[in-house]
Amino acid sequence: MKSFVKKVAALAVAFSMASSTLANAQEEDGKVNFSVQGDLVSSYIWRGFYQTGASFQPTLSLGVGNFSLTAWGSTDFQGANSTSAAAAKEIDLTAAYTFGSAGPTLSVASLWWAGQGAGDYFNFKSHETAHHFEAGLAYTLPIEKFPLSITWNFMFAGQDKDENGNQNYSSYVELNFPFTVKGVDLNATCGVLPYDAGVTTYGGDVNSGFAVMNVALKAMKDIKITNSFSLPIFTQAIWNPRMEDAHLVLGISLRP
C-alpha cells in the first residue's frame, strides 16, 4: 500500500510539472485551444460497469471553434505490477462538433480497451477488431436554473456484437444534472440501456431489454494547497441495478 501511495504521489508531481511546462509553452491563439488533464481513480467504472482497479487516466484535447478532438486513456496499476496479468489499457479517440453557442453536440468515437499487449490496434475488420465505434448526440437545456443534459450514445460498428456475432447496435442514454450545495459541486447521473446490449460491451444478461445501468452522485471540491495551487478531488457513489452492483470511487484531477 505504501509503495502504491508513493507511486501515485510521484506521478502527481511529475504530471503537474509537465502540465505546467506545456501550458506555459502554448501559443496565445484565440482560435486553437489545447487542454491536458490526468485523473487518478481508486477504480475505473464505465457507465456503471466495473472495468478495473486503481487507474491513471490522462486526457489530451484540441479545440478549434466548435470542433474538438480528444484522446482519453486509462491504465490500471495492479495489472502493471502483475506478472500473471497484463495491464488493463484503454484508448478512446473522439471527434465532436457543437452546433452554435448552445446547440447540440454530435460526436464520433473509437473506444478500444483490449489491454496492454493485445496488439492489432489497427485491425478494423468487423469480426476481428477490438474497437467499438460509437456515435453520440448530447444536448443541455438552455435553462440557467435547470441545466439538465441528455446524451444518447449509439454503437454502429466494431466489436459490439450479440450472442450470434451480429452487430448489436447497443445504445446508452444518460441524464446528468449539476448543482451546488454549500460550496460543493455535485452531479447526479442516471444512465439506461434502452434495449438489449452487446455481450462484449456491457456484459451480463444481453437479453434484458430496457435496463437501468448507472445511477450515480458525484461530489467535487478543490482542496487549497497553496495560494496558487489547489488540488481538485472527487468522490462518486455508483449503483448499477442491472448488475446488482455498487461502487464508491475516489479521484484526484491534475491539470494546469
VOPAGU-2260 file (C-alpha; in pm, 1 decimal, decimal comma):
REM VOPAGU-2260
SITE   aa  ch    i         X         Y         Z
SITE  MET   A    0       0,0       0,0       0,0
SITE  LYS   A    1     281,4     241,7      88,6
SITE  SER   A    2     451,6     160,3    -241,3
SITE  PHE   A    3     130,0     237,2    -427,4
SITE  VAL   A    4      85,7     570,8    -248,1
SITE  LYS   A    5     445,9     668,4    -324,8
SITE  LYS   A    6     396,8     588,8    -693,0
SITE  VAL   A    7      74,3     788,2    -706,1
SITE  ALA   A    8     242,9    1086,2    -537,6
SITE  ALA   A    9     537,4    1069,4    -777,3
SITE  LEU   A   10     302,3    1054,2   -1075,5
SITE  ALA   A   11     104,6    1351,2    -943,8
SITE  VAL   A   12     416,8    1567,6    -905,3
SITE  ALA   A   13     557,6    1466,2   -1243,7
SITE  PHE   A   14     228,5    1525,7   -1422,2
SITE  SER   A   15     177,5    1865,3   -1258,8
SITE  MET   A   16     526,9    1978,4   -1362,2
SITE  ALA   A   17     481,5    1852,8   -1717,3
SITE  SER   A   18     136,5    2009,6   -1747,5
SITE  SER   A   19     262,2    2348,7   -1625,4
SITE  THR   A   20     551,7    2339,4   -1870,5
SITE  LEU   A   21     319,8    2255,7   -2159,6
SITE  ALA   A   22      71,0    2524,3   -2062,1
SITE  ASN   A   23     341,2    2793,0   -2047,0
SITE  ALA   A   24     474,8    2684,8   -2385,0
SITE  GLN   A   25     141,8    2709,8   -2563,7
SITE  GLU   A   26      99,3    2994,8   -2809,1
SITE  GLU   A   27    -161,5    3257,8   -2735,9
SITE  ASP   A   28    -420,9    3183,2   -3003,8
SITE  GLY   A   29    -788,0    3256,9   -2955,2
SITE  LYS   A   30    -893,9    3007,7   -3223,1
SITE  VAL   A   31    -697,9    2699,8   -3118,1
SITE  ASN   A   32    -710,1    2561,2   -2765,1
SITE  PHE   A   33    -522,2    2272,7   -2608,4
SITE  SER   A   34    -608,5    2117,6   -2274,2
SITE  VAL   A   35    -442,4    1843,9   -2071,7
SITE  GLN   A   36    -564,1    1662,9   -1763,3
SITE  GLY   A   37    -497,7    1344,3   -1572,3
SITE  ASP   A   38    -717,4    1167,7   -1318,8
SITE  LEU   A   39    -608,4     918,9   -1054,6
SITE  VAL   A   40    -903,9     699,8    -955,5
SITE  SER   A   41    -942,3     425,6    -694,7
SITE  SER   A   42   -1132,4     215,8    -950,5
SITE  TYR   A   43   -1246,3     263,8   -1308,4
SITE  ILE   A   44   -1622,2     241,7   -1356,7
SITE  TRP   A   45   -1762,6     293,3   -1707,3
SITE  ARG   A   46   -2132,9     366,2   -1737,1
SITE  GLY   A   47   -2196,1     181,7   -1412,6
SITE  PHE   A   48   -1994,1    -119,8   -1525,9
SITE  TYR   A   49   -1674,5    -213,8   -1335,6
SITE  GLN   A   50   -1367,5    -212,5   -1560,6
SITE  THR   A   51   -1060,6    -238,4   -1338,2
SITE  GLY   A   52    -899,6    -121,5   -1014,1
SITE  ALA   A   53    -693,0     188,8    -936,9
SITE  SER   A   54    -603,9     362,4   -1262,8
SITE  PHE   A   55    -437,0     665,8   -1416,4
SITE  GLN   A   56    -648,1     837,6   -1683,5
SITE  PRO   A   57    -491,3    1111,4   -1899,1
SITE  THR   A   58    -679,8    1340,1   -2139,5
SITE  LEU   A   59    -547,6    1547,9   -2429,5
SITE  SER   A   60    -785,6    1776,3   -2619,8
SITE  LEU   A   61    -759,9    2010,5   -2916,5
SITE  GLY   A   62   -1036,2    2259,0   -2986,0
SITE  VAL   A   63   -1087,2    2476,9   -3293,3
SITE  GLY   A   64   -1402,4    2684,8   -3282,3
SITE  ASN   A   65   -1692,2    2445,4   -3227,6
SITE  PHE   A   66   -1488,8    2139,2   -3326,7
SITE  SER   A   67   -1281,6    1927,6   -3087,9
SITE  LEU   A   68   -1056,2    1621,9   -3094,3
SITE  THR   A   69    -998,1    1434,5   -2768,7
SITE  ALA   A   70    -773,5    1145,8   -2673,9
SITE  TRP   A   71    -856,2     976,6   -2343,8
SITE  GLY   A   72    -686,0     677,3   -2190,0
SITE  SER   A   73    -682,3     455,1   -1884,1
SITE  THR   A   74    -416,6     218,7   -1748,0
SITE  ASP   A   75    -451,8      33,2   -1421,1
SITE  PHE   A   76    -181,8      -5,4   -1154,7
SITE  GLN   A   77    -247,5    -362,6   -1044,3
SITE  GLY   A   78    -200,6    -515,3   -1388,2
SITE  ALA   A   79     113,0    -311,2   -1448,7
SITE  ASN   A   80     272,2    -468,5   -1138,1
SITE  SER   A   81     147,7    -820,2   -1202,2
SITE  THR   A   82     335,7   -1098,4   -1378,5
SITE  SER   A   83      19,7   -1303,4   -1422,5
SITE  ALA   A   84    -198,7   -1047,9   -1598,7
SITE  ALA   A   85    -140,2    -770,9   -1849,3
SITE  ALA   A   86    -230,1    -416,5   -1755,1
SITE  ALA   A   87    -580,5    -305,1   -1843,6
SITE  LYS   A   88    -537,4     -37,1   -2108,5
SITE  GLU   A   89    -795,9     175,4   -2287,5
SITE  ILE   A   90    -754,7     441,3   -2554,2
SITE  ASP   A   91   -1056,9     639,0   -2676,6
SITE  LEU   A   92   -1046,4     891,5   -2961,5
SITE  THR   A   93   -1340,0    1129,6   -3005,6
SITE  ALA   A   94   -1422,9    1392,6   -3266,6
SITE  ALA   A   95   -1707,4    1627,6   -3172,1
SITE  TYR   A   96   -1886,7    1930,1   -3313,2
SITE  THR   A   97   -2120,7    2166,3   -3127,7
SITE  PHE   A   98   -2384,9    2346,5   -3331,4
SITE  GLY   A   99   -2397,2    2713,7   -3233,7
SITE  SER   A  100   -2320,1    2851,1   -2890,1
SITE  ALA   A  101   -2576,0    2636,5   -2707,1
SITE  GLY   A  102   -2684,2    2378,2   -2960,0
SITE  PRO   A  103   -2649,3    2000,7   -2957,6
SITE  THR   A  104   -2311,6    1826,4   -2982,3
SITE  LEU   A  105   -2256,3    1547,0   -3232,3
SITE  SER   A  106   -1964,2    1308,9   -3175,4
SITE  VAL   A  107   -1798,9    1002,5   -3327,1
SITE  ALA   A  108   -1563,9     790,0   -3117,7
SITE  SER   A  109   -1340,7     486,3   -3130,0
SITE  LEU   A  110   -1333,1     300,1   -2796,5
SITE  TRP   A  111   -1053,4      43,9   -2753,8
SITE  TRP   A  112    -993,8    -147,3   -2430,6
SITE  ALA   A  113    -824,2    -468,9   -2545,1
SITE  GLY   A  114    -544,8    -423,9   -2289,4
SITE  GLN   A  115    -167,9    -395,7   -2284,8
SITE  GLY   A  116      -0,9    -639,8   -2523,0
SITE  ALA   A  117    -320,2    -720,1   -2716,2
SITE  GLY   A  118    -186,0    -562,2   -3034,8
SITE  ASP   A  119    -392,7    -538,6   -3355,3
SITE  TYR   A  120    -490,4    -179,2   -3277,3
SITE  PHE   A  121    -507,8    -101,4   -3650,0
SITE  ASN   A  122    -719,5    -406,0   -3732,3
SITE  PHE   A  123   -1061,0    -267,7   -3828,2
SITE  LYS   A  124   -1219,2    -582,1   -3976,9
SITE  SER   A  125   -1573,2    -621,6   -3846,1
SITE  HIS   A  126   -1537,3    -963,7   -3682,6
SITE  GLU   A  127   -1174,7    -921,3   -3574,3
SITE  THR   A  128   -1139,5    -564,9   -3447,4
SITE  ALA   A  129   -1131,2    -482,1   -3076,7
SITE  HIS   A  130   -1263,0    -130,7   -3143,8
SITE  HIS   A  131   -1613,3     -18,3   -3057,2
SITE  PHE   A  132   -1725,9     262,5   -3289,9
SITE  GLU   A  133   -1983,1     491,7   -3136,7
SITE  ALA   A  134   -2184,8     797,3   -3238,5
SITE  GLY   A  135   -2321,4    1035,1   -2977,4
SITE  LEU   A  136   -2568,1    1320,9   -2956,3
SITE  ALA   A  137   -2569,8    1544,5   -2648,2
SITE  TYR   A  138   -2781,5    1843,6   -2552,5
SITE  THR   A  139   -2804,7    2064,4   -2243,9
SITE  LEU   A  140   -3125,1    2252,4   -2172,6
SITE  PRO   A  141   -3065,6    2629,7   -2209,3
SITE  ILE   A  142   -3218,7    2694,5   -1867,4
SITE  GLU   A  143   -2981,8    2850,1   -1614,8
SITE  LYS   A  144   -3154,8    2705,7   -1309,5
SITE  PHE   A  145   -3219,6    2367,1   -1469,6
SITE  PRO   A  146   -2912,5    2270,4   -1679,3
SITE  LEU   A  147   -3019,4    1911,4   -1741,2
SITE  SER   A  148   -2818,0    1737,4   -2012,4
SITE  ILE   A  149   -2905,4    1425,8   -2209,4
SITE  THR   A  150   -2669,9    1211,9   -2415,0
SITE  TRP   A  151   -2754,3     927,2   -2649,5
SITE  ASN   A  152   -2462,8     702,3   -2747,9
SITE  PHE   A  153   -2508,6     450,1   -3028,4
SITE  MET   A  154   -2254,2     183,6   -3127,0
SITE  PHE   A  155   -2273,0     143,1   -3502,8
SITE  ALA   A  156   -1973,3     -81,1   -3581,0
SITE  GLY   A  157   -1688,5    -281,9   -3433,9
SITE  GLN   A  158   -1680,5    -539,6   -3156,4
SITE  ASP   A  159   -2028,9    -463,4   -3023,3
SITE  LYS   A  160   -2189,3    -794,4   -3118,7
SITE  ASP   A  161   -2481,7   -1004,8   -2998,1
SITE  GLU   A  162   -2454,0   -1370,2   -2893,2
SITE  ASN   A  163   -2470,1   -1476,2   -3260,1
SITE  GLY   A  164   -2190,0   -1246,7   -3369,7
SITE  ASN   A  165   -2418,4    -994,6   -3541,0
SITE  GLN   A  166   -2383,1    -619,5   -3495,3
SITE  ASN   A  167   -2590,9    -533,8   -3189,0
SITE  TYR   A  168   -2613,7    -154,0   -3223,0
SITE  SER   A  169   -2609,3    -108,4   -2846,2
SITE  SER   A  170   -2730,0     225,7   -2713,3
SITE  TYR   A  171   -2673,9     402,6   -2384,0
SITE  VAL   A  172   -2877,1     704,7   -2274,0
SITE  GLU   A  173   -2759,6     922,6   -1986,3
SITE  LEU   A  174   -2908,3    1217,4   -1797,1
SITE  ASN   A  175   -2686,3    1449,7   -1593,3
SITE  PHE   A  176   -2786,6    1730,3   -1360,4
SITE  PRO   A  177   -2517,9    1950,7   -1199,5
SITE  PHE   A  178   -2587,1    2154,4    -885,4
SITE  THR   A  179   -2405,7    2303,6    -588,1
SITE  VAL   A  180   -2463,7    2258,8    -215,1
SITE  LYS   A  181   -2262,6    2461,8      38,2
SITE  GLY   A  182   -1970,2    2516,1    -196,3
SITE  VAL   A  183   -1952,3    2154,2    -312,3
SITE  ASP   A  184   -2016,8    2087,3    -681,8
SITE  LEU   A  185   -2244,9    1787,6    -729,6
SITE  ASN   A  186   -2364,2    1593,8   -1031,6
SITE  ALA   A  187   -2649,8    1343,6   -1040,9
SITE  THR   A  188   -2646,7    1080,8   -1316,4
SITE  CYS   A  189   -2894,2     827,7   -1447,8
SITE  GLY   A  190   -2792,3     603,0   -1736,8
SITE  VAL   A  191   -3003,5     336,5   -1907,5
SITE  LEU   A  192   -2978,4      73,6   -2179,3
SITE  PRO   A  193   -3295,5     129,4   -2386,1
SITE  TYR   A  194   -3281,1    -221,6   -2536,9
SITE  ASP   A  195   -3065,6    -537,7   -2548,6
SITE  ALA   A  196   -2692,7    -465,0   -2525,6
SITE  GLY   A  197   -2397,4    -645,8   -2680,0
SITE  VAL   A  198   -2240,5    -912,5   -2458,9
SITE  THR   A  199   -1888,7    -783,9   -2536,5
SITE  THR   A  200   -1987,6    -428,3   -2448,7
SITE  TYR   A  201   -2188,0    -427,3   -2125,3
SITE  GLY   A  202   -2169,6    -789,0   -2006,6
SITE  GLY   A  203   -2437,2    -960,6   -1804,6
SITE  ASP   A  204   -2768,6   -1074,5   -1948,4
SITE  VAL   A  205   -2770,4    -934,2   -2301,7
SITE  ASN   A  206   -3141,8   -1011,5   -2340,7
SITE  SER   A  207   -3254,2    -794,2   -2052,0
SITE  GLY   A  208   -3408,0    -527,1   -2276,4
SITE  PHE   A  209   -3454,7    -188,2   -2109,8
SITE  ALA   A  210   -3235,5    -166,6   -1800,8
SITE  VAL   A  211   -3108,5      97,6   -1560,5
SITE  MET   A  212   -2730,5      68,7   -1572,8
SITE  ASN   A  213   -2588,2     369,3   -1393,9
SITE  VAL   A  214   -2726,5     572,8   -1103,1
SITE  ALA   A  215   -2460,1     796,2    -953,1
SITE  LEU   A  216   -2391,2    1100,5    -740,0
SITE  LYS   A  217   -2058,1    1277,1    -777,2
SITE  ALA   A  218   -1918,3    1540,3    -539,5
SITE  MET   A  219   -1624,8    1764,6    -641,4
SITE  LYS   A  220   -1421,1    2006,7    -433,8
SITE  ASP   A  221   -1092,4    2193,9    -479,4
SITE  ILE   A  222    -855,2    2146,5    -186,3
SITE  LYS   A  223    -633,5    2452,0    -143,7
SITE  ILE   A  224    -267,6    2351,1    -109,1
SITE  THR   A  225    -101,7    2692,2    -150,0
SITE  ASN   A  226    -217,8    3039,0    -251,8
SITE  SER   A  227    -153,7    2949,9    -615,3
SITE  PHE   A  228    -230,4    2576,9    -625,3
SITE  SER   A  229    -544,1    2377,2    -548,5
SITE  LEU   A  230    -598,0    2004,7    -590,1
SITE  PRO   A  231    -938,9    1902,1    -728,1
SITE  ILE   A  232   -1072,1    1582,9    -570,6
SITE  PHE   A  233   -1396,5    1398,0    -623,8
SITE  THR   A  234   -1594,5    1111,2    -478,0
SITE  GLN   A  235   -1862,0     924,6    -668,3
SITE  ALA   A  236   -2117,9     675,9    -540,8
SITE  ILE   A  237   -2239,9     449,2    -820,8
SITE  TRP   A  238   -2519,6     193,2    -830,3
SITE  ASN   A  239   -2585,9     -49,6   -1114,5
SITE  PRO   A  240   -2934,1    -202,5   -1070,2
SITE  ARG   A  241   -2894,3    -420,0   -1381,2
SITE  MET   A  242   -2579,8    -589,0   -1247,5
SITE  GLU   A  243   -2691,9    -559,4    -882,2
SITE  ASP   A  244   -2361,1    -391,2    -804,7
SITE  ALA   A  245   -2238,7     -74,0    -632,6
SITE  HIS   A  246   -1913,9     123,4    -623,9
SITE  LEU   A  247   -1758,1     412,6    -434,4
SITE  VAL   A  248   -1478,7     589,1    -621,4
SITE  LEU   A  249   -1225,8     846,5    -502,8
SITE  GLY   A  250   -1040,3    1051,3    -761,0
SITE  ILE   A  251    -782,2    1328,4    -794,0
SITE  SER   A  252    -767,8    1554,2   -1100,0
SITE  LEU   A  253    -438,9    1701,9   -1220,1
SITE  ARG   A  254    -444,8    1992,5   -1462,7
SITE  PRO   A  255    -250,9    2315,3   -1529,4
